[in-house]
Amino acid sequence: MKREVRAGIAGLLFGSMLAGCGVAPELESPQGNEELEASTSAEAELDAHRDDSTPAAVARYGPAVAYGDGKYFAVWTDVRTGGIWGTRVKPDGTVLDKGGIRINISDETGSQPGIAFNGTHFFVVWGGRDGVDGVRVKPDGTVVGPVFRVIQTDEFQGPTRVACSPKICLVTYTVTGDTETVIFVTRVTKAGVVLPSSDRSISAGLNYAADASAAWNNSKKEFLVVWSDQHGEGPENADIYGNRVKEDGTVLDDDGFPISTAEGAQTTPDVEWTGKNYQVVWSDTRNGNPDIYGARVNGQGKVKDPDGIPITIAAAAQTAPRIAHHNNKSLVVWDDTRNGPHSIWGSRWDEDGDVWDGSGFPISSEGLAQQYLPDVAYGSDKFLTVYAAQNVYEPFAPHYIVGTRVTHQAQVKDVPAIPLTRKY
């Protein structure tokens, strides 16, 4: 594959999905309106939130979440028609769309969505059969069609993520080929118009880069895109790199700059702008088993913590971190196996670089045995952490999506968690 990819009308076709640094198993295409019944034991664990709907294991490969216009919006891959579904959640934990909203209204099936709020609409993107697709959703849950094509390529790998400024949304994704895997971005207007994009990646060529994420800096009027980059050294030596991109698409840092080049592998990064600095978090194997590390990057692209800040270095594995910010603190959440099964933990991290909660505190509660693949958003004085849950660890098998609210004081508000995937 050439480093340059042209998104012409003829385009290219859709390829495989990426999870972490390796190729993930293909998702089976949902047939019709298949819904899977919740097990008796799982329903019992989630029974505290039962009303006129029933928790249902209809999700595949975890959720994403954003906040806007006074409500949270969680989206996920679903076994039902279209493959991309979601629900809105009020700040008090009330689920507004008990049966879920079908977001992908096209005839194709999508997977691994990302979501952001652009000030007027929720902006949802996902991997489709022949590229990356997207659609806008009003705060009242109305899907504003038609679905638009972000990029057409048979060399796409997920996950797809998105960050929004007041004017445009920046979609990040990975393009792969015979000799390299690189990061591309595409801009889309608030009206859902896909803008012309550079035919050059924002990461170095002849290389393996993956898992891009982005944040908007309203002070500098630019995005910071971060990703995991092997730089020809193999997956056991992957590093974290970043690149700044202006609203007009100008790339400021050529092939990107290093954020963490520690020993071991640094993977699955996420990033948030705090008003003073970017906070970047990732999973890190410098100590053997994966831990969670972070670093601050200022608006000029200078890394303030080149050695990294340990967010948690607990026993066993800590992976898949996500971050959300409010005032002077961020909440970092991750998948944790210190107690054996997968569970969701978190820690607060402030703008001065101080970590407030030692090795972290548990967010997910006992019940379903495996809880993993978290995401987090802040709104209305609380963080909402959403994640996959089931009795066995099979991310591509049907599972529940649940949510837990956390306060600034690290108080977990929902025990058991709120079931977001439901059916009547």
C-alpha positions as CSV (number, residue, x, y, z in Angstrom):
1,M,0.0,0.0,0.0
2,K,1.2,3.5,-0.7
3,R,1.2,6.0,2.2
4,E,-1.2,8.2,0.2
5,V,-4.9,7.2,0.1
6,R,-7.3,9.0,-2.2
7,A,-11.0,9.0,-1.2
8,G,-12.4,9.4,-4.7
9,I,-15.8,8.5,-6.0
10,A,-14.5,5.1,-7.1
11,G,-12.9,4.7,-3.7
12,L,-11.8,1.5,-2.1
13,L,-13.5,-1.2,-0.1
14,F,-13.8,-2.1,3.6
15,G,-11.3,-4.3,5.4
16,S,-10.7,-5.9,8.8
17,M,-11.1,-4.6,12.3
18,L,-8.3,-3.8,14.8
19,A,-8.5,-4.3,18.5
20,G,-5.5,-3.0,20.5
21,C,-2.4,-3.8,18.5
22,G,-3.7,-7.0,16.8
23,V,-6.3,-7.9,14.3
24,A,-9.6,-8.7,16.0
25,P,-12.0,-11.5,15.0
26,E,-14.6,-10.5,12.5
27,L,-18.0,-9.7,13.9
28,E,-20.8,-11.8,12.6
29,S,-23.4,-9.8,10.6
30,P,-26.7,-9.5,12.6
31,Q,-29.7,-11.0,10.9
32,G,-33.0,-9.3,11.0
33,N,-34.0,-7.9,14.4
34,E,-32.4,-10.6,16.4
35,E,-32.6,-10.0,20.1
36,L,-31.0,-12.2,22.8
37,E,-32.8,-13.0,26.0
38,A,-31.1,-11.9,29.2
39,S,-30.2,-14.8,31.4
40,T,-32.1,-15.3,34.7
41,S,-29.0,-14.7,36.8
42,A,-28.0,-11.6,34.9
43,E,-31.5,-10.1,35.2
44,A,-31.4,-10.7,38.9
45,E,-28.2,-8.8,39.3
46,L,-29.6,-5.8,37.3
47,D,-33.1,-6.1,38.8
48,A,-32.7,-2.9,40.9
49,H,-33.2,-0.9,37.7
50,R,-36.1,-3.0,36.2
51,D,-39.2,-1.1,35.1
52,D,-41.3,-1.9,32.0
53,S,-38.2,-3.1,30.2
54,T,-35.8,-6.1,30.6
55,P,-32.0,-6.0,30.5
56,A,-30.9,-7.7,27.2
57,A,-27.5,-9.0,26.0
58,V,-27.7,-7.4,22.5
59,A,-24.3,-5.6,22.3
60,R,-21.1,-6.6,20.7
61,Y,-17.6,-5.1,21.4
62,G,-18.3,-2.5,23.9
63,P,-19.7,1.1,24.0
64,A,-18.7,4.7,23.5
65,V,-20.3,7.7,25.3
66,A,-20.6,11.5,25.1
67,Y,-22.5,14.3,26.9
68,G,-24.4,17.2,25.4
69,D,-27.6,19.3,25.8
70,G,-28.2,18.0,29.4
71,K,-27.9,14.3,28.7
72,Y,-25.5,11.4,28.1
73,F,-25.6,9.4,24.9
74,A,-24.1,5.9,24.9
75,V,-23.7,3.9,21.6
76,W,-22.5,0.4,20.8
77,T,-22.3,-2.4,18.3
78,D,-25.6,-4.3,18.3
79,V,-26.8,-7.6,17.0
80,R,-30.0,-5.9,15.7
81,T,-30.5,-4.5,12.2
82,G,-28.0,-1.7,11.3
83,G,-25.5,-2.8,14.0
84,I,-25.2,0.6,15.6
85,W,-27.6,1.4,18.4
86,G,-27.7,3.7,21.4
87,T,-29.6,5.2,24.3
88,R,-29.8,8.6,26.0
89,V,-29.3,8.8,29.8
90,K,-30.4,11.6,32.1
91,P,-28.0,12.9,34.7
92,D,-30.1,11.2,37.4
93,G,-29.5,7.8,35.7
94,T,-32.9,7.5,34.0
95,V,-32.6,5.6,30.7
96,L,-34.6,7.6,28.1
97,D,-34.7,5.1,25.3
98,K,-35.5,1.8,26.9
99,G,-35.5,-0.3,23.7
100,G,-32.6,1.7,22.2
101,I,-32.4,3.9,19.2
102,R,-31.3,2.4,15.8
103,I,-28.6,4.9,14.7
104,N,-27.3,3.3,11.5
105,I,-30.4,3.7,9.3
106,S,-28.7,2.5,6.2
107,D,-29.0,-0.9,4.6
108,E,-25.5,-1.9,5.7
109,T,-24.3,-3.1,9.0
110,G,-21.9,-1.1,11.2
111,S,-19.6,-1.8,14.1
112,Q,-17.3,-0.2,16.7
113,P,-18.8,3.3,16.9
114,G,-17.4,6.5,18.2
115,I,-19.4,9.5,19.4
116,A,-18.9,13.2,20.2
117,F,-21.2,16.3,20.7
118,N,-20.7,19.2,18.4
119,G,-22.8,21.8,20.2
120,T,-26.1,21.0,18.3
121,H,-26.0,17.3,17.5
122,F,-24.4,14.1,18.6
123,F,-22.0,13.0,15.8
124,V,-21.7,9.2,15.5
125,V,-19.2,7.4,13.3
126,W,-18.6,3.7,12.7
127,G,-16.9,1.1,10.5
128,G,-19.1,0.0,7.7
129,R,-18.9,-2.8,5.1
130,D,-17.1,-0.6,2.6
131,G,-15.6,2.2,4.7
132,V,-16.3,4.6,7.5
133,D,-19.8,6.0,7.9
134,G,-21.5,8.5,10.1
135,V,-24.7,10.3,11.0
136,R,-26.0,13.1,13.2
137,V,-28.5,12.6,16.0
138,K,-30.5,15.4,17.6
139,P,-30.5,15.7,21.4
140,D,-34.1,14.4,21.4
141,G,-32.9,11.2,19.8
142,T,-34.0,11.9,16.2
143,V,-31.5,10.5,13.7
144,V,-30.8,13.1,11.0
145,G,-30.2,11.1,7.8
146,P,-29.0,10.2,5.4
147,V,-25.9,8.3,6.6
148,F,-22.8,9.9,5.0
149,R,-19.6,8.2,3.9
150,V,-16.5,9.5,5.7
151,I,-14.0,7.4,3.7
152,Q,-14.3,4.5,1.2
153,T,-11.5,2.0,1.6
154,D,-10.9,-1.8,1.8
155,E,-7.8,-1.0,3.9
156,F,-9.7,0.5,6.9
157,Q,-9.2,-0.8,10.4
158,G,-11.1,0.2,13.6
159,P,-11.8,1.5,16.0
160,T,-13.1,4.8,14.5
161,R,-13.3,7.8,16.8
162,V,-14.3,11.4,16.6
163,A,-13.8,14.8,18.3
164,C,-15.6,18.0,17.6
165,S,-14.9,21.7,17.5
166,P,-17.8,24.2,17.3
167,K,-17.4,24.1,13.5
168,I,-16.2,20.7,12.4
169,C,-15.7,17.1,13.6
170,L,-12.5,15.3,13.1
171,V,-12.8,11.6,12.4
172,T,-9.7,9.4,13.1
173,Y,-9.1,5.9,11.7
174,T,-6.4,3.5,10.6
175,V,-5.5,2.5,7.0
176,T,-3.5,-0.7,6.5
177,G,-1.7,-2.4,3.7
178,D,1.1,-4.8,2.8
179,T,4.0,-2.6,4.1
180,E,2.4,-0.2,6.6
181,T,-0.5,0.7,8.8
182,V,-1.0,4.5,9.3
183,I,-3.4,7.1,10.8
184,F,-5.6,9.3,8.7
185,V,-8.1,12.0,9.7
186,T,-11.2,13.4,7.8
187,R,-13.1,16.5,8.7
188,V,-16.9,16.8,8.5
189,T,-19.0,19.9,8.9
190,K,-21.8,20.4,11.5
191,A,-24.2,19.8,8.6
192,G,-22.7,16.4,7.9
193,V,-20.7,17.5,4.8
194,V,-17.5,15.5,4.4
195,L,-14.7,18.0,3.5
196,P,-11.7,17.3,1.2
197,S,-8.9,15.7,3.1
198,S,-5.2,15.3,2.6
199,D,-4.1,12.2,0.8
200,R,-1.2,11.8,3.3
201,S,-1.3,10.1,6.7
202,I,-0.5,12.1,9.9
203,S,1.7,9.2,11.1
204,A,5.0,8.1,9.7
205,G,5.0,5.8,6.6
206,L,6.4,2.2,6.3
207,N,5.3,1.7,9.9
208,Y,2.5,0.2,12.1
209,A,0.3,2.8,13.9
210,A,-3.1,2.1,15.4
211,D,-5.8,3.1,18.0
212,A,-6.0,6.8,17.2
213,S,-8.0,9.2,19.5
214,A,-8.4,13.0,19.4
215,A,-9.3,16.0,21.6
216,W,-10.3,19.6,20.7
217,N,-8.3,22.5,22.2
218,N,-10.6,25.5,22.1
219,S,-7.8,27.9,23.1
220,K,-5.4,27.0,20.3
221,K,-8.2,26.1,17.9
222,E,-6.7,22.7,17.0
223,F,-7.0,19.0,17.7
224,L,-4.4,16.7,19.2
225,V,-4.5,13.2,17.7
226,V,-2.7,10.5,19.6
227,W,-2.0,6.9,18.7
228,S,0.2,3.8,19.3
229,D,3.1,3.6,16.9
230,Q,5.6,0.7,16.5
231,H,8.1,2.6,14.4
232,G,9.4,-0.7,12.9
233,E,10.3,-2.1,16.4
234,G,7.5,-4.7,16.7
235,P,4.4,-4.7,19.0
236,E,6.4,-5.3,22.1
237,N,8.1,-1.9,21.6
238,A,5.1,0.3,20.6
239,D,5.2,3.9,21.7
240,I,2.7,6.8,22.0
241,Y,2.8,9.5,19.4
242,G,0.8,12.6,18.7
243,N,0.1,15.2,16.0
244,R,-1.7,18.5,16.1
245,V,-4.3,19.3,13.4
246,K,-6.0,22.7,12.7
247,E,-9.7,23.1,11.9
248,D,-8.7,23.7,8.3
249,G,-6.9,20.4,8.1
250,T,-3.4,21.7,8.4
251,V,-1.1,19.1,10.1
252,L,1.4,20.9,12.4
253,D,3.8,18.2,13.4
254,D,4.8,16.4,10.1
255,D,4.8,12.7,11.0
256,G,4.0,13.3,14.7
257,F,6.0,13.7,17.9
258,P,6.8,11.1,20.6
259,I,4.7,11.4,23.8
260,S,6.1,8.2,25.5
261,T,9.0,6.0,24.3
262,A,9.5,4.0,27.5
263,E,10.6,0.4,27.5
264,G,7.9,-2.1,26.7
265,A,4.7,-1.5,24.8
266,Q,2.6,1.6,25.1
267,T,-0.9,1.1,23.5
268,T,-4.6,2.1,23.4
269,P,-4.2,5.8,24.2
270,D,-6.9,8.3,24.9
271,V,-6.6,12.1,25.2
272,E,-8.5,15.0,26.8
273,W,-8.0,18.8,26.8
274,T,-8.2,20.3,30.3
275,G,-8.1,24.0,29.4
276,K,-4.4,24.1,30.4
277,N,-2.9,21.0,28.9
278,Y,-3.8,17.8,27.1
279,Q,-3.8,14.7,29.3
280,V,-2.9,11.5,27.5
281,V,-3.4,8.1,29.0
282,W,-2.3,4.6,27.8
283,S,-1.7,1.0,28.7
284,D,2.0,0.4,29.4
285,T,4.1,-2.8,29.9
286,R,7.4,-1.2,31.1
287,N,7.0,-3.0,34.4
288,G,6.0,-6.4,32.8
289,N,2.3,-6.6,33.2
290,P,0.2,-3.8,31.6
291,D,-0.3,-0.7,33.9
292,I,-1.9,2.7,33.2
293,Y,0.4,5.7,32.6
294,G,-0.3,9.2,31.5
295,A,1.5,12.4,30.4
296,R,0.6,16.1,30.0
297,V,1.2,17.8,26.7
298,N,0.9,21.6,26.4
299,G,-0.7,23.5,23.6
300,Q,2.6,23.9,21.7
301,G,3.0,20.1,21.6
302,K,5.7,20.0,24.4
303,V,5.5,16.8,26.5
304,K,5.7,17.9,30.2
305,D,6.1,14.4,31.6
306,P,8.4,12.5,29.1
307,D,8.9,9.6,31.6
308,G,5.2,9.3,32.1
309,I,3.1,9.5,35.3
310,P,1.9,6.1,36.8
311,I,-1.9,6.3,37.1
312,T,-2.0,2.7,38.5
313,I,0.7,0.0,38.7
314,A,-1.4,-2.6,40.5
315,A,-1.0,-6.3,40.2
316,A,-2.1,-8.2,37.1
317,A,-3.3,-6.3,34.0
318,Q,-4.7,-2.8,33.6
319,T,-5.7,-2.0,30.0
320,A,-7.9,0.1,27.7
321,P,-7.9,3.4,29.6
322,R,-10.3,6.2,28.8
323,I,-10.4,9.8,30.2
324,A,-12.9,12.6,30.8
325,H,-12.2,16.0,32.4
326,H,-14.0,18.7,34.4
327,N,-12.7,21.7,36.3
328,N,-9.2,20.7,37.5
329,K,-9.6,16.9,37.6
330,S,-10.0,14.1,35.1
331,L,-11.4,10.7,35.8
332,V,-9.3,7.9,34.2
333,V,-11.1,4.5,33.9
334,W,-9.7,1.2,32.7
335,D,-10.2,-2.6,32.5
336,D,-8.5,-4.3,35.5
337,T,-7.8,-7.9,36.4
338,R,-6.1,-7.5,39.8
339,N,-8.8,-9.5,41.5
340,G,-9.0,-12.2,38.7
341,P,-12.0,-11.4,36.5
342,H,-12.2,-8.2,34.4
343,S,-13.6,-5.3,36.2
344,I,-13.7,-1.5,35.8
345,W,-11.5,0.7,38.0
346,G,-10.8,4.4,38.0
347,S,-8.6,7.2,39.5
348,R,-8.7,11.0,39.5
349,W,-5.8,12.9,37.9
350,D,-5.4,16.6,38.3
351,E,-4.0,19.3,36.0
352,D,-0.8,19.5,38.1
353,G,-0.1,15.8,37.4
354,D,-1.1,14.5,40.8
355,V,-2.9,11.2,41.0
356,W,-5.5,11.2,43.8
357,D,-6.6,7.7,44.3
358,G,-3.5,5.5,44.8
359,S,-3.8,2.4,42.7
360,G,-7.4,3.3,41.9
361,F,-10.9,2.5,43.2
362,P,-13.5,0.0,41.8
363,I,-16.3,1.4,39.7
364,S,-18.0,-1.7,38.5
365,S,-19.9,-3.7,41.2
366,E,-20.1,-7.5,41.8
367,G,-22.6,-9.3,39.8
368,L,-21.8,-10.2,36.2
369,A,-18.4,-11.9,36.3
370,Q,-16.7,-10.0,33.5
371,Q,-16.8,-6.2,33.0
372,Y,-14.5,-4.6,30.4
373,L,-14.0,-2.1,27.5
374,P,-15.0,1.1,29.4
375,D,-15.6,4.6,28.1
376,V,-16.4,7.8,30.2
377,A,-17.9,11.2,29.7
378,Y,-18.6,14.1,32.1
379,G,-21.8,16.1,32.4
380,S,-24.1,17.7,35.0
381,D,-21.7,17.3,37.9
382,K,-21.0,13.6,37.4
383,F,-19.0,11.2,35.2
384,L,-20.8,8.4,33.5
385,T,-18.7,5.3,32.9
386,V,-20.2,2.8,30.4
387,Y,-18.8,-0.7,29.8
388,A,-19.5,-4.2,28.6
389,A,-20.7,-6.9,31.0
390,Q,-21.3,-10.6,30.8
391,N,-20.6,-13.8,32.7
392,V,-17.8,-14.8,30.4
393,Y,-15.1,-12.7,28.8
394,E,-16.0,-12.8,25.1
395,P,-16.0,-9.2,23.7
396,F,-17.4,-10.2,20.4
397,A,-20.2,-12.4,21.8
398,P,-23.5,-10.7,22.7
399,H,-23.3,-8.9,26.1
400,Y,-24.9,-6.2,28.1
401,I,-23.9,-2.5,28.2
402,V,-24.2,-1.0,31.6
403,G,-23.4,2.4,33.1
404,T,-22.2,3.8,36.5
405,R,-22.2,7.4,37.6
406,V,-19.2,8.6,39.6
407,T,-18.9,12.0,41.4
408,H,-16.0,14.3,41.7
409,Q,-15.4,12.8,45.2
410,A,-15.0,9.3,43.6
411,Q,-18.4,8.2,45.0
412,V,-19.9,5.4,42.9
413,K,-23.6,6.2,42.6
414,D,-25.1,3.1,40.9
415,V,-24.7,-0.3,42.6
416,P,-25.6,-2.4,40.7
417,A,-24.9,-0.6,37.4
418,I,-27.6,0.8,35.2
419,P,-28.5,-1.6,32.3
420,L,-28.4,0.4,29.1
421,T,-29.2,-2.4,26.6
422,R,-32.8,-3.4,27.2
423,K,-35.9,-4.7,25.5
424,Y,-39.6,-4.6,26.1
